């Protein structure tokens, strides 16, 4: 009995060590252009976090987020979370690019991105984003690592799959059911936490963002599950989610233009398109070549 416990402990310790070692290795293995993209996008996301571009639309707003926070009655712990938003944005960029290249260390960066942003979303009263990140995405990082580590190729990259017709129908049906659930759940959850829901009402400018709110939550969960199960079609769902978020914060869905969030979701859309290209075209062709060479040998 004690030997089995000792063996499991040693094995778990070895897995953790291998995972930690994969973090710098994976960053080193990705192409130079991807490293440059991480640095450039990371700097932009940090800058986008600390400077309010809505100042150019509404001169009454201060251009510096530091000034805005200092003028508002936030507690010190809330201010710290707001300033950590830049770190969340930066780690999210690294996470998405590593997923694009099928690297398992993406879960390390994803853990920090979703946990920090989930807390920040609560500060900003984004209840849907808060529960999505803390209740779903955060545990998914541990589940994802447990699933991915058994499906890595010789290059330590994930072996992807494609949905067939049956699983595609089940996926779409699950997304619809989940959307209906969130349509009723998010307002109630918001009222319990905050005592209000921003999109209460029957007008078009309240109903449409309410629908988009439920759709982005449900499709994000579906996309995350597909990612954990290594399906390429995850990127289609991520692209749709990003488009819906752009509609939310561009003022197209309701009169609430937020330039900073709009730019953030445009960057996310670009990352998702890159991931789609990598998983459907580049990485799939590389796997075919590897299989062909192995067969010939």
N, C-alpha and C positions, 0 to 999 in steps of 0.2 A: 504493500500500500504506500509506504513512505518512498519507495523507489519510484513508483508511478508519479507521485506528487513532485518529487525532485526532477524527474525527467520532463514533466510538463512545464515546470518552472524554468528549467534550462532552455527548453525549446522556445518558450514564449520570450525569454530574455534574448535569445538569438534572433528571433523574428523582429523584435523591436530594434535591435542593433542594426540588422540589415536594412530595415526601413529608414532609420536615421542616416545611415551611410548613403542611401539612395538619393537623399535630398540634394546634396551638392553634386553628386554624379549625374543626376538627370538634368540639372541646369547646365552642366558642362557639356553634355552630349547633344543638346538641341542646337540647331544651326545658328551661326553668328547673327544672321538677320533676325531670328527670333529673340535673341538676347538683346539686340538693339531695340526691337519692338517693345520688349518688357521694360527697358529703361525709359524709353520715350513716353510710352503710355503710362507708366508708373509716375513719372514726373508730372505729366499732364493731369492725372487723376488727383495727385496731391495738391497741385495748384488749384484745380477745380473745386477741391474741398474747402480751401481756406479763403477763396475770393468769390464773392457773390456777384456773378455776371448779370443778375437781374437789376443791378444798379444802373446799367445802361438803358434799361427800359423805364425804371422808376427811380428818378434821382433822389427820392426821399430815403431810399435804402443806402446803407453804407457799403462800400466796395469790399471791405475786409470783414470776414466772418468773426475774427477776433473782436472787432468793435461791436458787432451785432450781439455776440454772446455776452460781452461785458455790460451791455446796456440792458439786457434782459435778466429777469429774476430767476436764473438757474442756480441750482445747488452746485457746489464744487465738483461732486462726482458726476453730475450731468455735463458739466463743461469738459471734464476729462474725456468722457465718452464721445462728445462732439469732435474733439480734436483727434481722437483715435480713428475717426471716419476716414481720414487719409490713408492710414495703415490698412484699414479694411479694403479700400478701393485698390490699393497697390497689390495686396496679397491676392485679391480676386483676379486681377490681370494675370499674375503668375500662374494661378490655379487653372484658369481657362486655357492658357497657352500650353501648359503641361498636359492637360486633358487632350488637346488637339494632337499632341505627339504621342498619346497613349502612355504617359508616364505615371506610375503609381504614386509618386511623391506629391501629386496634385492634392491628395487628401490632407497632407500636412498644411499646405497653404490655405486650402478650403476651410479647415477647422478655424483658423484665425479670422478669415474673411466673414464667415457666416455668424460666428459667435459675437464678434465685435459689432457687425452691422445689425444683428438682431437686437442687441441692447440699445444701439443708437436709434433704431426704428421706434422703440418704445418711448424714447425721449421726445421724438418728433411726432408722436401719436400715430405712426403708421402701423396700426395694429395687425393688419393683414401680413405685412412684411415681417413683423416681429414674430408672429407665431409660425410663419413659413420657415424662417431661418433657425429659430431656437428649437421648435418642436419637431421639425422634419429634417431640414438640411444638416443640422448639427449631429444628430445620431447617425445620419446617412454617411457621414465621413468615416466613421468606424466600421459600419456595415460594408461600405464600398471597399475599404482596404482588405477586409476579410474575404470578400468575393474576388477581387482583382488578383490577389497574390497567387491564386491557383491557375491563372490563365495568362501568364506572361511568356513571350517567346524568348529565343536565345539572346535577343537584343534588350531584354527586360522591358518590352513594350507590350501593351495589352493586345490580345487577339480579339478583333471585333466580330460581330455577327450582324445579320440583316433580318428584319421582321418578315415573316411569311404572311399570307393573306389572313389566316385564322388569327394569329397574334395581333395583326394590325386592327382587325375588327374589334377584338377584345380590348385593345388599348384605347381605341376611339370611344367605345362604350364606357369604359372606366373613366375617361376624361370627362364625358358628358355627365355621368352620375356625380363625380367629384365637383364639377362646376355648379350643379344644382345644390349640392350640400353647402358649398362655400357661399352661395348666394344668400342663403338664410343664416348661415353660421357666423360669418364675419360681422354683420351688423349687431347681432346679439352679443358676440364676444367683445366688440368695441364698446357697447353700452355697459357691459359688466366692468371692463377695465377703466374706461374713460368717462362713462356716463353719457356718451353721445356717439353718433355715427355721422360722418361728414356728408354722406350721400343719401340721407333720408329724404323722401319726397317722390312725387310722381312726374316731375318735369323731365324733359329729355336730358338736360344737363345734370340731372341727378341719377336717372335710371341708367344711362350709358356708362358712366364711370363705375357705378355699382356692378354692372355686368362685367366690365373689364377687370374690376377688382377680383371677382370670383374666377374669371377665366385665367388670369395670370397666376393665381395661386394654384389652381387645379393643374394647368398645363406645366407649371414649373415642377410640381411633384411628379407628374408623369414623365417629364424629361429627365428628372433626376433618377427615377427608377430605371428608365431605359439606359441611362449612363452606367448605373451600377451593374446592370445585366449585360453591358457591353454592346448594345445595339446602336448602329450608326444613325438610325432615324431620330435619336435624341436631338440631333442638331436642328432638325426641322421644327421640333417643338420649341427649342430655345429661340430660334429665329422668330417664330410667331409670338412668343412671350415678349421678346424685345420690341417688336413692332407695336404690340398692345401698350407696352410701357411708354413708348415714344408718343403714342396717341394720347395717353393719360397726361403726360407732362408738357406736351406741345401746345396745349389749349384747344386741341381739336375735339377732345371728348367733353371738356368742360372748361370754364373760364379760369383756369389756374395754370398759367404758363410759368414753368420753372426752368430757366435756361441751364442751370448747373446739372439738374437731374436729366434734362433732355440730352445734353452732351454725354453724360455718363451712359445713358442707354443706347445712344448712337455708337459709342465705342464698344459697348457690349454686343450690339448687332454685328459690328465689323468682326469681332472676335468669334462670334457664332458662325458667321459666313466662312471664316478661315477654317474653323473646326469642321464644318460641313465639307469643305474642299479637301481637307486632309484625310478625313475618314472615308469619304466616298470615292476619291480619285487617287491621291498620292499613296496613302498607306495601303489601300486595297491592292494596288498594282504591285507594290513592293512585296506583299505577302505572296502574290501569284508567282513572281519571279523567284522568290526563295523556295517555294514548293517545287517549281519546275526544275531548279538546279539540284535540289535534293533528290528528286526522282531520277534525273539523268545520272547522278553519281551512283 
